Amino acid sequence: MTDDVLLTVGASPSGPSLVLRPWGAEDAAALVGVWRDPVLRRWTSTVVENEADAARWVREQERGWASGERFGFAVLEGRAGPERTETVVGNVVLKGAAAGAPSAEVGYWTAAHARGRGVASRALEAVTLWAFDTFGGTGLQRLDLLHQVDNVASCRVARKAAYDFDRVLPASPPAFPLDGHLHTRYGPASRANTPA
């Protein structure tokens, strides 16, 4: 499935176009730099200290695609010019989307150098539409987005991507030391059955 999945997002007033594709070995070196960001480290449980850690993380993403349990997308920003390059600017993941499952979960992060330009919300929207298109026919009706209550930036991304606030979730230490927010987005087929 990974070879034919390529999502594109057009440019916006605040940022250039994006390409989303499964993570590959060629992305490992960029991950080391991205993970030096203390803000990213605060909100993720993954540790990437060097290229070996990054390569391991990429292999986990590849295994997720192979098993169908987790679909991690590298979010890339292209640069035009004589030496066309693509820069890793984020990650969006779909977890638990299996045939017959009515719900799944999404998550994301944005590299420090790309924050404030709508990368996360635009990439999340692309993966959301892909998820409902790919799994909606086999039962997917709802996507859940969870974040720690004090992660104000994630709350903004959720709202921009039309994930409605559902409720506060109680803390569950040590993995989730603080309360969290649950945001939900319903698929096109289930909107008619969603309470107003």
Phi and psi restraints in degrees (value plus and minus 20) as a CYANA .aco file:
   2 THR   PHI     -86.8   -46.8
   2 THR   PSI     -51.3   -11.3
   3 ASP   PHI     -84.8   -44.8
   3 ASP   PSI     -48.3    -8.3
   4 ASP   PHI    -127.2   -87.2
   4 ASP   PSI      -9.1    30.9
   5 VAL   PHI    -120.6   -80.6
   5 VAL   PSI      91.1   131.1
   6 LEU   PHI    -163.9  -123.9
   6 LEU   PSI      96.6   136.6
   7 LEU   PHI    -128.3   -88.3
   7 LEU   PSI     120.6   160.6
   8 THR   PHI    -143.2  -103.2
   8 THR   PSI     126.9   166.9
   9 VAL   PHI    -149.9  -109.9
   9 VAL   PSI     105.4   145.4
  10 GLY   PHI     -86.9   -46.9
  10 GLY   PSI     141.1   181.1
  11 ALA   PHI     -82.9   -42.9
  11 ALA   PSI     133.7   173.7
  12 SER   PHI    -143.9  -103.9
  12 SER   PSI     150.8   190.8
  13 PRO   PHI     -78.4   -38.4
  13 PRO   PSI     -46.4    -6.4
  14 SER   PHI    -121.1   -81.1
  14 SER   PSI     -28.0    12.0
  15 GLY   PHI    -181.5  -141.5
  15 GLY   PSI     139.1   179.1
  16 PRO   PHI     -95.1   -55.1
  16 PRO   PSI     156.6   196.6
  17 SER   PHI     -86.4   -46.4
  17 SER   PSI     137.5   177.5
  18 LEU   PHI    -145.4  -105.4
  18 LEU   PSI     132.5   172.5
  19 VAL   PHI    -144.5  -104.5
  19 VAL   PSI     113.3   153.3
  20 LEU   PHI    -137.6   -97.6
  20 LEU   PSI     110.1   150.1
  21 ARG   PHI    -170.1  -130.1
  21 ARG   PSI     143.0   183.0
  22 PRO   PHI     -79.1   -39.1
  22 PRO   PSI     127.7   167.7
  23 TRP   PHI     -84.4   -44.4
  23 TRP   PSI     126.7   166.7
  24 GLY   PHI    -156.7  -116.7
  24 GLY   PSI     148.7   188.7
  25 ALA   PHI     -76.4   -36.4
  25 ALA   PSI     -51.2   -11.2
  26 GLU   PHI     -85.8   -45.8
  26 GLU   PSI     -31.7     8.3
  27 ASP   PHI    -112.3   -72.3
  27 ASP   PSI     -29.3    10.7
  28 ALA   PHI     -79.7   -39.7
  28 ALA   PSI     -65.1   -25.1
  29 ALA   PHI     -81.4   -41.4
  29 ALA   PSI     -61.2   -21.2
  30 ALA   PHI     -84.7   -44.7
  30 ALA   PSI     -53.0   -13.0
  31 LEU   PHI     -82.5   -42.5
  31 LEU   PSI     -55.2   -15.2
  32 VAL   PHI     -79.6   -39.6
  32 VAL   PSI     -65.8   -25.8
  33 GLY   PHI     -85.6   -45.6
  33 GLY   PSI     -61.8   -21.8
  34 VAL   PHI     -80.6   -40.6
  34 VAL   PSI     -60.3   -20.3
  35 TRP   PHI     -98.2   -58.2
  35 TRP   PSI     -21.6    18.4
  36 ARG   PHI     -94.5   -54.5
  36 ARG   PSI     -32.4     7.6
  37 ASP   PHI     -91.5   -51.5
  37 ASP   PSI      98.5   138.5
  38 PRO   PHI     -84.5   -44.5
  38 PRO   PSI     -48.5    -8.5
  39 VAL   PHI     -86.9   -46.9
  39 VAL   PSI     -65.4   -25.4
  40 LEU   PHI     -81.3   -41.3
  40 LEU   PSI     -63.6   -23.6
  41 ARG   PHI     -81.8   -41.8
  41 ARG   PSI     -52.0   -12.0
  42 ARG   PHI     -84.9   -44.9
  42 ARG   PSI     -57.1   -17.1
  43 TRP   PHI    -118.7   -78.7
  43 TRP   PSI     -24.9    15.1
  44 THR   PHI    -139.3   -99.3
  44 THR   PSI     134.9   174.9
  45 SER   PHI    -116.1   -76.1
  45 SER   PSI     -26.9    13.1
  46 THR   PHI     -97.7   -57.7
  46 THR   PSI     125.4   165.4
  47 VAL   PHI    -138.5   -98.5
  47 VAL   PSI     100.6   140.6
  48 VAL   PHI    -146.3  -106.3
  48 VAL   PSI      81.5   121.5
  49 GLU   PHI    -118.4   -78.4
  49 GLU   PSI     -45.8    -5.8
  50 ASN   PHI    -173.1  -133.1
  50 ASN   PSI    -199.7  -159.7
  51 GLU   PHI     -85.8   -45.8
  51 GLU   PSI     -49.8    -9.8
  52 ALA   PHI     -84.9   -44.9
  52 ALA   PSI     -63.7   -23.7
  53 ASP   PHI     -81.8   -41.8
  53 ASP   PSI     -63.1   -23.1
  54 ALA   PHI     -83.9   -43.9
  54 ALA   PSI     -63.2   -23.2
  55 ALA   PHI     -82.3   -42.3
  55 ALA   PSI     -59.9   -19.9
  56 ARG   PHI     -81.9   -41.9
  56 ARG   PSI     -63.7   -23.7
  57 TRP   PHI     -82.3   -42.3
  57 TRP   PSI     -63.5   -23.5
  58 VAL   PHI     -82.5   -42.5
  58 VAL   PSI     -62.3   -22.3
  59 ARG   PHI     -81.5   -41.5
  59 ARG   PSI     -56.0   -16.0
  60 GLU   PHI     -82.9   -42.9
  60 GLU   PSI     -60.1   -20.1
  61 GLN   PHI     -84.8   -44.8
  61 GLN   PSI     -61.6   -21.6
  62 GLU   PHI     -83.6   -43.6
  62 GLU   PSI     -60.3   -20.3
  63 ARG   PHI     -84.3   -44.3
  63 ARG   PSI     -56.6   -16.6
  64 GLY   PHI     -80.9   -40.9
  64 GLY   PSI     -63.6   -23.6
  65 TRP   PHI     -84.9   -44.9
  65 TRP   PSI     -63.2   -23.2
  66 ALA   PHI     -83.8   -43.8
  66 ALA   PSI     -57.4   -17.4
  67 SER   PHI    -105.5   -65.5
  67 SER   PSI     -37.4     2.6
  68 GLY   PHI      58.0    98.0
  68 GLY   PSI      -6.0    34.0
  69 GLU   PHI    -113.8   -73.8
  69 GLU   PSI     -42.2    -2.2
  70 ARG   PHI    -175.7  -135.7
  70 ARG   PSI     107.3   147.3
  71 PHE   PHI    -137.7   -97.7
  71 PHE   PSI      75.9   115.9
  72 GLY   PHI    -114.4   -74.4
  72 GLY   PSI     108.1   148.1
  73 PHE   PHI    -130.3   -90.3
  73 PHE   PSI     107.5   147.5
  74 ALA   PHI     -95.2   -55.2
  74 ALA   PSI     111.9   151.9
  75 VAL   PHI    -122.2   -82.2
  75 VAL   PSI     100.7   140.7
  76 LEU   PHI    -140.0  -100.0
  76 LEU   PSI     124.0   164.0
  77 GLU   PHI    -133.1   -93.1
  77 GLU   PSI     108.2   148.2
  78 GLY   PHI    -110.1   -70.1
  78 GLY   PSI     129.3   169.3
  79 ARG   PHI    -139.6   -99.6
  79 ARG   PSI     105.0   145.0
  80 ALA   PHI     -98.3   -58.3
  80 ALA   PSI     148.1   188.1
  81 GLY   PHI     106.8   146.8
  81 GLY   PSI    -197.0  -157.0
  82 PRO   PHI     -82.3   -42.3
  82 PRO   PSI     -54.1   -14.1
  83 GLU   PHI    -132.6   -92.6
  83 GLU   PSI      60.9   100.9
  84 ARG   PHI     -79.6   -39.6
  84 ARG   PSI     109.6   149.6
  85 THR   PHI    -152.4  -112.4
  85 THR   PSI     140.4   180.4
  86 GLU   PHI    -143.6  -103.6
  86 GLU   PSI     114.4   154.4
  87 THR   PHI    -136.5   -96.5
  87 THR   PSI     114.1   154.1
  88 VAL   PHI     -88.7   -48.7
  88 VAL   PSI     103.1   143.1
  89 VAL   PHI    -141.2  -101.2
  89 VAL   PSI     -25.0    15.0
  90 GLY   PHI     157.0   197.0
  90 GLY   PSI    -194.2  -154.2
  91 ASN   PHI    -166.4  -126.4
  91 ASN   PSI     118.9   158.9
  92 VAL   PHI    -152.1  -112.1
  92 VAL   PSI     117.0   157.0
  93 VAL   PHI    -149.8  -109.8
  93 VAL   PSI     123.1   163.1
  94 LEU   PHI    -134.0   -94.0
  94 LEU   PSI     103.6   143.6
  95 LYS   PHI    -140.4  -100.4
  95 LYS   PSI     117.0   157.0
  96 GLY   PHI      59.0    99.0
  96 GLY   PSI      -0.2    39.8
  97 ALA   PHI    -108.1   -68.1
  97 ALA   PSI      75.0   115.0
  98 ALA   PHI    -141.2  -101.2
  98 ALA   PSI     134.4   174.4
  99 ALA   PHI     -74.0   -34.0
  99 ALA   PSI     108.7   148.7
 100 GLY   PHI      68.8   108.8
 100 GLY   PSI     -33.8     6.2
 101 ALA   PHI     -99.3   -59.3
 101 ALA   PSI     105.8   145.8
 102 PRO   PHI     -95.7   -55.7
 102 PRO   PSI     -38.3     1.7
 103 SER   PHI    -158.9  -118.9
 103 SER   PSI     139.2   179.2
 104 ALA   PHI    -166.2  -126.2
 104 ALA   PSI     156.6   196.6
 105 GLU   PHI    -144.4  -104.4
 105 GLU   PSI     125.7   165.7
 106 VAL   PHI    -138.3   -98.3
 106 VAL   PSI     133.5   173.5
 107 GLY   PHI    -169.2  -129.2
 107 GLY   PSI     147.5   187.5
 108 TYR   PHI    -184.7  -144.7
 108 TYR   PSI     141.4   181.4
 109 TRP   PHI    -168.0  -128.0
 109 TRP   PSI     138.9   178.9
 110 THR   PHI    -146.5  -106.5
 110 THR   PSI     116.6   156.6
 111 ALA   PHI     -83.9   -43.9
 111 ALA   PSI     127.8   167.8
 112 ALA   PHI     -74.7   -34.7
 112 ALA   PSI     -62.3   -22.3
 113 HIS   PHI     -90.7   -50.7
 113 HIS   PSI     -28.7    11.3
 114 ALA   PHI    -132.3   -92.3
 114 ALA   PSI     -19.5    20.5
 115 ARG   PHI     -90.5   -50.5
 115 ARG   PSI     130.5   170.5
 116 GLY   PHI      64.6   104.6
 116 GLY   PSI     -10.6    29.4
 117 ARG   PHI    -141.0  -101.0
 117 ARG   PSI      -4.2    35.8
 118 GLY   PHI      56.4    96.4
 118 GLY   PSI      -4.4    35.6
 119 VAL   PHI     -82.6   -42.6
 119 VAL   PSI     -72.1   -32.1
 120 ALA   PHI     -82.6   -42.6
 120 ALA   PSI     -66.6   -26.6
 121 SER   PHI     -87.4   -47.4
 121 SER   PSI     -58.7   -18.7
 122 ARG   PHI     -90.6   -50.6
 122 ARG   PSI     -60.3   -20.3
 123 ALA   PHI     -88.1   -48.1
 123 ALA   PSI     -60.6   -20.6
 124 LEU   PHI     -81.8   -41.8
 124 LEU   PSI     -61.4   -21.4
 125 GLU   PHI     -80.3   -40.3
 125 GLU   PSI     -62.8   -22.8
 126 ALA   PHI     -82.4   -42.4
 126 ALA   PSI     -64.1   -24.1
 127 VAL   PHI     -90.5   -50.5
 127 VAL   PSI     -55.5   -15.5
 128 THR   PHI     -79.9   -39.9
 128 THR   PSI     -69.4   -29.4
 129 LEU   PHI     -83.3   -43.3
 129 LEU   PSI     -61.2   -21.2
 130 TRP   PHI     -81.5   -41.5
 130 TRP   PSI     -62.8   -22.8
 131 ALA   PHI     -82.0   -42.0
 131 ALA   PSI     -67.9   -27.9
 132 PHE   PHI     -87.3   -47.3
 132 PHE   PSI     -56.0   -16.0
 133 ASP   PHI     -87.8   -47.8
 133 ASP   PSI     -61.1   -21.1
 134 THR   PHI     -99.2   -59.2
 134 THR   PSI     -60.5   -20.5
 135 PHE   PHI    -133.1   -93.1
 135 PHE   PSI     -27.4    12.6
 136 GLY   PHI     -81.4   -41.4
 136 GLY   PSI     -55.6   -15.6
 137 GLY   PHI     -91.1   -51.1
 137 GLY   PSI     -35.1     4.9
 138 THR   PHI    -128.9   -88.9
 138 THR   PSI      -6.4    33.6
 139 GLY   PHI     102.6   142.6
 139 GLY   PSI     -33.3     6.7
 140 LEU   PHI     -86.0   -46.0
 140 LEU   PSI     102.1   142.1
 141 GLN   PHI    -138.8   -98.8
 141 GLN   PSI     -41.8    -1.8
 142 ARG   PHI    -167.2  -127.2
 142 ARG   PSI     121.2   161.2
 143 LEU   PHI    -136.4   -96.4
 143 LEU   PSI     113.7   153.7
 144 ASP   PHI    -128.2   -88.2
 144 ASP   PSI     123.8   163.8
 145 LEU   PHI    -149.7  -109.7
 145 LEU   PSI     103.2   143.2
 146 LEU   PHI    -138.9   -98.9
 146 LEU   PSI     121.1   161.1
 147 HIS   PHI    -171.4  -131.4
 147 HIS   PSI     137.5   177.5
 148 GLN   PHI     -84.8   -44.8
 148 GLN   PSI     124.1   164.1
 149 VAL   PHI     -78.5   -38.5
 149 VAL   PSI     -48.8    -8.8
 150 ASP   PHI    -110.5   -70.5
 150 ASP   PSI     -13.7    26.3
 151 ASN   PHI    -110.5   -70.5
 151 ASN   PSI      60.8   100.8
 152 VAL   PHI     -83.3   -43.3
 152 VAL   PSI     -57.1   -17.1
 153 ALA   PHI     -82.9   -42.9
 153 ALA   PSI     -61.8   -21.8
 154 SER   PHI     -85.4   -45.4
 154 SER   PSI     -54.7   -14.7
 155 CYS   PHI     -83.2   -43.2
 155 CYS   PSI     -61.8   -21.8
 156 ARG   PHI     -83.5   -43.5
 156 ARG   PSI     -63.3   -23.3
 157 VAL   PHI     -80.6   -40.6
 157 VAL   PSI     -65.0   -25.0
 158 ALA   PHI     -77.7   -37.7
 158 ALA   PSI     -66.9   -26.9
 159 ARG   PHI     -84.3   -44.3
 159 ARG   PSI     -63.1   -23.1
 160 LYS   PHI     -81.9   -41.9
 160 LYS   PSI     -51.8   -11.8
 161 ALA   PHI    -113.6   -73.6
 161 ALA   PSI      -4.0    36.0
 162 ALA   PHI      44.6    84.6
 162 ALA   PSI      13.8    53.8
 163 TYR   PHI    -115.5   -75.5
 163 TYR   PSI      92.4   132.4
 164 ASP   PHI     -97.1   -57.1
 164 ASP   PSI     121.4   161.4
 165 PHE   PHI     -83.8   -43.8
 165 PHE   PSI     110.4   150.4
 166 ASP   PHI    -124.9   -84.9
 166 ASP   PSI     -75.1   -35.1
 167 ARG   PHI    -190.6  -150.6
 167 ARG   PSI     148.4   188.4
 168 VAL   PHI    -108.4   -68.4
 168 VAL   PSI     113.1   153.1
 169 LEU   PHI    -121.8   -81.8
 169 LEU   PSI     117.0   157.0
 170 PRO   PHI     -88.8   -48.8
 170 PRO   PSI     132.0   172.0
 171 ALA   PHI     -78.9   -38.9
 171 ALA   PSI     132.2   172.2
 172 SER   PHI    -162.8  -122.8
 172 SER   PSI      53.0    93.0
 173 PRO   PHI     -83.3   -43.3
 173 PRO   PSI     132.5   172.5
 174 PRO   PHI    -108.9   -68.9
 174 PRO   PSI     -38.3     1.7
 175 ALA   PHI     -83.0   -43.0
 175 ALA   PSI     -59.5   -19.5
 176 PHE   PHI    -146.6  -106.6
 176 PHE   PSI      66.0   106.0
 177 PRO   PHI     -90.0   -50.0
 177 PRO   PSI     -41.8    -1.8
 178 LEU   PHI    -140.0  -100.0
 178 LEU   PSI     145.5   185.5
 179 ASP   PHI     -77.0   -37.0
 179 ASP   PSI     140.8   180.8
 180 GLY   PHI    -151.3  -111.3
 180 GLY   PSI     147.9   187.9
 181 HIS   PHI    -126.3   -86.3
 181 HIS   PSI     119.4   159.4
 182 LEU   PHI    -129.7   -89.7
 182 LEU   PSI     102.5   142.5
 183 HIS   PHI    -132.9   -92.9
 183 HIS   PSI     127.1   167.1
 184 THR   PHI    -154.9  -114.9
 184 THR   PSI     123.5   163.5
 185 ARG   PHI    -151.2  -111.2
 185 ARG   PSI     109.3   149.3
 186 TYR   PHI    -114.6   -74.6
 186 TYR   PSI     127.1   167.1
 187 GLY   PHI     -95.8   -55.8
 187 GLY   PSI     145.1   185.1
 188 PRO   PHI     -76.6   -36.6
 188 PRO   PSI     -58.8   -18.8
 189 ALA   PHI     -92.2   -52.2
 189 ALA   PSI     -44.2    -4.2
 190 SER   PHI    -119.2   -79.2
 190 SER   PSI     -26.1    13.9
 191 ARG   PHI     -81.5   -41.5
 191 ARG   PSI     -53.8   -13.8
 192 ALA   PHI     -83.7   -43.7
 192 ALA   PSI     -44.7    -4.7
 193 ASN   PHI    -119.8   -79.8
 193 ASN   PSI     -15.3    24.7
 194 THR   PHI    -106.2   -66.2
 194 THR   PSI     114.7   154.7
 195 PRO   PHI     -84.7   -44.7
 195 PRO   PSI     126.7   166.7
